Amino acid sequence: SLEEFNNILDCIQKYDVIREHYAEFHYKMFDFIKEVVDDGLTNGIIRSDIASNELSLVIHTNLLGNILTWIGMPGISLEHIIQLNLDNLWNYISNEV
């Protein structure tokens, strides 16, 4: 439920040890995404006019948003939400003509 989710978020913010692990997880996830984006830029797969850090942050927050949407709207398939977002993101960043 939304109340349970809010309780989880409160715990993340309230307890230093949890907050530190949560932040570490997200920084590692961001770094991984950035490595993939940088590789795509280097190999000409991703448009060269897109900034690596900005795109990586967009992808990271998009993935988190997908999960939050699925939690709030369990009747919609998580796979569908992710695929829809990835398809639209790819149309924006792809170097394909």
Beta strands, then each sheet from edge to edge (+ up, - down):
end
